Amino acid sequence: MQSFIDTVMNPTLLATMAVAVAVFATVITLTMPLLQRDRLNQRMKVMAIERDKLRSVRLQDLASKDRLAGQAKLRTTPKGYMQAIVERFDLRSQFDNEEVRNKLKSAGLRGQAPLIAYMFFRVAMPPIVFLTALFYVFAVAALDYPPMIKVAMAVCAGVLGFYLPNVFLSNLTQKRQQSIRQAFPDCLDMLLICVQSGMSVESAFGKVAKEITTQSLELGEELALTTAELSYLGERRHAFENLGKRTGLQGVKSVATALIQAERYGTPVSQALRVMAKENREIRMSEAERKAASLPPKLTVPMILFFIPVLFCIILGPAAIRIMEYQ
């Protein structure tokens, strides 16, 4: 024990560890800015393209259908091996439906390219996971099981691979909804300020979309798309309904319903926004309180596994060292 303590407390070893930590921190500090992407400009560029596409579709609807037959549509179809496989096996009839499209929109994936990729990976992931698991159980892991049991394990892994795209979409949706949920009350406050200052709803959405991107890129993206839909859709209520569907959050859907009712019955929009901002702020506070209340049970196992043994080592360590010295 004494030799171990002397080794650990060796100044040369401590200096080497300190230098290693400093070098690692320096490398991380220098490389992280190079790896970061300008997500704000990228998202705003995507929304500008989306706005132009909505405008072109609106102009096409107003023009003659016969004269515009065969021209470009809203979305361009991606080319490549994914589309070839989707068309060869007719995967659209199996997976292309309104529910799947809504899931992709909730995850922030729009257009034909994510849809093609989703259908492709729903079919490609089971054999990929099966072959990977088969290689692992036979070549990598030294498992003392019969070959049929190993094959059965690989088959089970392949079945789980069928659900991996849905799990990936679910994770993306949860992260996106969490970002929107955190910034939405502040967004409503800014919308209220803009409306009370005399701005129209379209101008208020456009202004807040630019300001809220510093706090939540996802919410800024949705508001920018709603601004485009308010400008080019035939009825404004469709834009508010689409906002609630894309986000999938009950608070956003309630605000959309309140805006639709305010426009239909002529009630002040500022009053509806003030009430909804207060409700969403209370919902965010209750969510934070619920997470805080769930912390003690979650910390029980880490405390038993990590804190208590260290505490006993600190308390009983000096006494054990003294006993070993006297022996």
C-alpha positions as CSV (number, residue, x, y, z in Angstrom):
1,M,0.0,0.0,0.0
2,Q,2.8,2.4,0.9
3,S,4.6,1.7,-2.4
4,F,1.3,2.4,-4.3
5,I,0.8,5.7,-2.5
6,D,4.4,6.7,-3.2
7,T,4.0,5.8,-6.9
8,V,0.8,7.8,-7.2
9,M,2.3,10.8,-5.4
10,N,5.5,10.8,-7.4
11,P,6.1,14.4,-8.7
12,T,7.3,13.2,-12.0
13,L,4.1,11.2,-12.6
14,L,2.0,14.1,-11.5
15,A,3.8,16.5,-13.8
16,T,3.4,14.0,-16.7
17,M,-0.3,13.7,-16.1
18,A,-0.7,17.5,-15.8
19,V,1.1,18.0,-19.1
20,A,-1.0,15.3,-20.8
21,V,-4.2,16.9,-19.6
22,A,-3.0,20.3,-20.8
23,V,-2.0,19.0,-24.2
24,F,-5.4,17.2,-24.6
25,A,-7.3,20.4,-23.6
26,T,-5.2,22.5,-26.1
27,V,-5.9,20.1,-28.9
28,I,-9.6,20.1,-28.1
29,T,-9.7,23.9,-27.9
30,L,-8.0,24.3,-31.3
31,T,-9.9,21.6,-33.2
32,M,-13.5,22.2,-31.9
33,P,-14.0,25.6,-33.8
34,L,-12.9,23.9,-37.0
35,L,-15.4,21.1,-36.6
36,Q,-18.4,23.4,-35.8
37,R,-20.7,24.2,-38.7
38,D,-22.7,27.4,-39.2
39,R,-26.1,25.9,-38.5
40,L,-27.9,29.2,-38.4
41,N,-27.0,30.2,-41.9
42,Q,-27.6,26.7,-43.2
43,R,-31.1,26.6,-41.6
44,M,-32.0,30.1,-42.9
45,K,-30.9,29.1,-46.4
46,V,-33.1,26.1,-46.3
47,M,-36.1,28.2,-45.2
48,A,-35.4,30.7,-48.0
49,I,-35.4,27.8,-50.5
50,E,-38.6,26.5,-48.9
51,R,-40.3,29.9,-49.2
52,D,-39.4,30.2,-52.8
53,K,-40.8,26.8,-53.5
54,L,-44.0,27.6,-51.8
55,R,-44.3,30.8,-53.8
56,S,-43.7,28.9,-57.1
57,V,-46.4,26.3,-56.1
58,R,-48.9,29.0,-55.3
59,L,-48.3,30.7,-58.6
60,Q,-48.8,27.4,-60.4
61,D,-52.1,26.9,-58.6
62,L,-53.3,30.2,-59.8
63,A,-52.3,29.6,-63.3
64,S,-53.9,27.1,-65.8
65,K,-53.3,23.5,-65.0
66,D,-53.0,22.4,-68.6
67,R,-50.4,25.0,-69.4
68,L,-48.3,24.1,-66.4
69,A,-48.5,20.3,-66.9
70,G,-45.1,18.6,-66.8
71,Q,-43.2,21.5,-65.2
72,A,-41.1,21.3,-62.0
73,K,-42.9,20.3,-58.8
74,L,-42.4,21.5,-55.2
75,R,-39.8,18.7,-54.4
76,T,-37.2,17.3,-56.6
77,T,-36.9,13.5,-56.6
78,P,-33.5,12.3,-55.4
79,K,-31.5,10.2,-57.8
80,G,-29.3,7.3,-57.0
81,Y,-29.2,3.7,-55.8
82,M,-31.7,4.4,-53.0
83,Q,-34.4,5.6,-55.3
84,A,-33.6,2.7,-57.7
85,I,-34.1,0.1,-54.9
86,V,-37.3,1.9,-53.7
87,E,-38.8,1.8,-57.2
88,R,-37.7,-1.7,-57.9
89,F,-39.3,-3.2,-54.8
90,D,-42.3,-0.7,-54.8
91,L,-41.6,0.4,-51.3
92,R,-43.8,3.5,-51.6
93,S,-46.9,1.3,-51.4
94,Q,-45.7,-0.1,-48.1
95,F,-44.2,2.9,-46.3
96,D,-45.3,6.1,-48.0
97,N,-48.2,7.4,-46.1
98,E,-49.3,10.5,-44.2
99,E,-48.2,9.2,-40.9
100,V,-44.6,8.6,-42.1
101,R,-44.5,12.0,-43.7
102,N,-45.6,13.6,-40.5
103,K,-43.0,11.8,-38.5
104,L,-40.3,13.0,-40.9
105,K,-41.6,16.6,-40.6
106,S,-41.6,16.4,-36.8
107,A,-38.0,15.3,-37.0
108,G,-37.1,18.3,-39.2
109,L,-36.7,16.1,-42.4
110,R,-38.6,17.5,-45.3
111,G,-38.7,16.7,-49.0
112,Q,-38.4,13.5,-51.0
113,A,-34.8,12.7,-50.2
114,P,-35.4,11.9,-46.5
115,L,-38.5,9.9,-47.4
116,I,-36.5,7.8,-49.9
117,A,-33.7,7.3,-47.4
118,Y,-36.2,6.3,-44.7
119,M,-37.9,3.7,-47.0
120,F,-34.5,2.4,-48.1
121,F,-33.1,1.9,-44.6
122,R,-36.3,0.3,-43.4
123,V,-35.5,-2.5,-45.9
124,A,-31.7,-2.3,-45.7
125,M,-31.1,-2.3,-42.0
126,P,-32.4,-5.8,-41.2
127,P,-29.8,-7.6,-43.5
128,I,-27.0,-5.2,-42.5
129,V,-27.6,-5.7,-38.8
130,F,-28.0,-9.5,-39.3
131,L,-24.7,-9.8,-41.2
132,T,-22.9,-7.7,-38.7
133,A,-24.3,-9.7,-35.8
134,L,-23.5,-12.9,-37.6
135,F,-19.9,-11.8,-38.1
136,Y,-19.6,-10.7,-34.5
137,V,-20.9,-13.9,-32.9
138,F,-18.9,-16.2,-35.1
139,A,-15.6,-14.3,-35.7
140,V,-15.2,-11.8,-32.9
141,A,-16.9,-13.0,-29.8
142,A,-15.8,-16.3,-28.3
143,L,-19.3,-17.6,-27.4
144,D,-19.6,-21.2,-26.3
145,Y,-23.0,-21.8,-28.0
146,P,-24.1,-24.1,-30.8
147,P,-24.1,-22.6,-34.3
148,M,-27.9,-22.6,-34.5
149,I,-28.1,-20.5,-31.3
150,K,-25.6,-18.0,-32.8
151,V,-27.7,-17.8,-36.0
152,A,-30.8,-17.3,-33.9
153,M,-29.1,-14.5,-32.1
154,A,-28.2,-12.8,-35.4
155,V,-31.7,-13.2,-36.6
156,C,-33.1,-11.5,-33.5
157,A,-30.6,-8.7,-34.1
158,G,-31.8,-8.4,-37.7
159,V,-35.4,-8.1,-36.5
160,L,-34.4,-5.3,-34.2
161,G,-32.7,-3.6,-37.1
162,F,-36.1,-3.2,-38.8
163,Y,-37.1,-0.7,-36.1
164,L,-33.8,1.2,-36.0
165,P,-35.0,3.9,-38.4
166,N,-38.0,4.5,-36.3
167,V,-35.8,4.8,-33.2
168,F,-33.6,7.2,-35.0
169,L,-36.6,9.4,-36.0
170,S,-37.9,9.2,-32.5
171,N,-34.6,10.5,-31.0
172,L,-34.5,13.3,-33.5
173,T,-38.1,14.3,-32.8
174,Q,-37.5,14.3,-29.0
175,K,-34.4,16.5,-29.3
176,R,-36.2,18.9,-31.7
177,Q,-39.3,19.1,-29.5
178,Q,-37.2,19.7,-26.4
179,S,-35.5,22.6,-28.1
180,I,-38.8,24.1,-29.2
181,R,-40.5,23.5,-25.8
182,Q,-37.7,25.4,-24.0
183,A,-37.8,28.5,-26.3
184,F,-41.6,28.6,-27.0
185,P,-42.7,30.8,-24.0
186,D,-40.1,33.4,-24.9
187,C,-41.2,33.2,-28.5
188,L,-44.8,34.0,-27.4
189,D,-43.6,36.9,-25.4
190,M,-41.8,38.4,-28.4
191,L,-44.9,37.7,-30.6
192,L,-47.0,39.6,-28.1
193,I,-44.6,42.6,-28.1
194,C,-44.6,42.7,-31.9
195,V,-48.4,42.4,-32.2
196,Q,-49.0,45.1,-29.5
197,S,-46.6,47.4,-31.3
198,G,-48.9,47.3,-34.4
199,M,-47.2,44.7,-36.5
200,S,-49.3,42.2,-38.5
201,V,-49.2,38.5,-37.6
202,E,-47.1,37.7,-40.7
203,S,-44.6,40.4,-39.9
204,A,-44.5,39.4,-36.2
205,F,-43.8,35.8,-37.1
206,G,-41.0,36.8,-39.5
207,K,-39.4,39.1,-37.0
208,V,-39.5,36.6,-34.2
209,A,-38.2,33.8,-36.5
210,K,-35.0,35.8,-36.9
211,E,-34.6,36.7,-33.2
212,I,-35.4,33.3,-31.7
213,T,-32.8,31.4,-33.8
214,T,-30.1,32.4,-31.3
215,Q,-32.0,30.4,-28.7
216,S,-33.6,27.6,-30.8
217,L,-32.7,27.0,-34.4
218,E,-35.6,24.5,-34.7
219,L,-38.2,26.9,-33.5
220,G,-36.8,29.7,-35.8
221,E,-37.0,27.3,-38.7
222,E,-40.7,26.4,-38.0
223,L,-41.6,30.1,-37.6
224,A,-39.9,31.0,-40.9
225,L,-41.8,28.2,-42.6
226,T,-45.1,29.4,-41.0
227,T,-44.3,32.9,-42.3
228,A,-44.0,31.6,-45.8
229,E,-47.2,29.6,-45.5
230,L,-49.1,32.7,-44.2
231,S,-48.0,34.6,-47.3
232,Y,-48.8,31.9,-49.9
233,L,-51.5,29.6,-48.6
234,G,-55.1,30.2,-49.4
235,E,-56.3,30.2,-45.8
236,R,-54.3,31.4,-42.9
237,R,-55.7,28.7,-40.6
238,H,-53.9,26.1,-42.6
239,A,-50.5,27.7,-41.8
240,F,-51.3,27.6,-38.0
241,E,-52.6,24.0,-38.2
242,N,-49.4,22.9,-40.1
243,L,-47.3,24.5,-37.4
244,G,-49.0,22.4,-34.7
245,K,-48.7,19.3,-36.8
246,R,-45.0,19.8,-37.6
247,T,-44.0,20.4,-34.0
248,G,-46.2,17.8,-32.4
249,L,-46.3,19.7,-29.1
250,Q,-49.6,20.3,-27.3
251,G,-48.6,23.8,-26.3
252,V,-48.0,24.8,-29.9
253,K,-51.2,23.2,-31.1
254,S,-53.1,25.2,-28.4
255,V,-51.5,28.4,-29.6
256,A,-52.4,27.6,-33.2
257,T,-56.0,26.9,-32.2
258,A,-56.2,30.2,-30.2
259,L,-54.9,32.1,-33.2
260,I,-57.4,30.5,-35.5
261,Q,-60.3,31.3,-33.1
262,A,-59.0,34.9,-32.7
263,E,-59.0,35.4,-36.4
264,R,-62.4,33.7,-36.9
265,Y,-64.3,35.5,-34.2
266,G,-62.4,38.8,-34.2
267,T,-61.0,38.6,-30.7
268,P,-57.7,40.5,-30.0
269,V,-54.7,38.4,-30.9
270,S,-52.6,40.0,-28.2
271,Q,-55.0,38.7,-25.5
272,A,-54.8,35.2,-26.8
273,L,-51.0,35.4,-27.0
274,R,-50.7,36.7,-23.4
275,V,-52.8,33.9,-22.0
276,M,-51.0,31.2,-24.0
277,A,-47.6,32.6,-23.1
278,K,-48.5,32.4,-19.4
279,E,-49.8,28.8,-19.8
280,N,-46.7,27.6,-21.7
281,R,-44.4,29.2,-19.1
282,E,-46.3,27.4,-16.3
283,I,-46.0,24.1,-18.3
284,R,-42.2,24.6,-18.6
285,M,-41.9,25.3,-14.9
286,S,-44.0,22.3,-13.9
287,E,-41.8,20.1,-16.2
288,A,-38.7,21.5,-14.5
289,E,-40.2,20.7,-11.1
290,R,-41.1,17.2,-12.2
291,K,-37.5,16.6,-13.3
292,A,-36.1,18.0,-10.1
293,A,-38.4,15.8,-8.0
294,S,-37.2,12.7,-9.9
295,L,-33.5,13.4,-9.2
296,P,-33.3,11.7,-5.7
297,P,-34.4,8.3,-6.9
298,K,-32.1,8.5,-9.9
299,L,-29.1,9.4,-7.7
300,T,-29.6,6.5,-5.3
301,V,-27.9,3.9,-7.4
302,P,-24.9,6.1,-8.4
303,M,-24.4,7.1,-4.7
304,I,-24.4,3.4,-3.6
305,L,-22.0,2.4,-6.4
306,F,-19.6,5.3,-6.4
307,F,-20.0,7.8,-3.5
308,I,-20.3,5.4,-0.5
309,P,-17.2,3.2,-1.4
310,V,-15.1,6.3,-1.8
311,L,-16.4,7.7,1.4
312,F,-15.5,4.5,3.3
313,C,-12.0,4.5,1.7
314,I,-11.5,8.1,2.9
315,I,-12.7,7.4,6.4
316,L,-11.1,4.0,6.9
317,G,-8.1,4.4,4.7
318,P,-5.8,6.1,7.2
319,A,-6.7,3.6,9.9
320,A,-5.9,0.7,7.6
321,I,-2.5,2.2,6.7
322,R,-1.7,2.6,10.4
323,I,-2.6,-1.0,11.1
324,M,-0.5,-2.2,8.2
325,E,2.5,-0.1,9.5
326,Y,2.3,-1.6,13.0
327,Q,2.1,-5.1,11.5
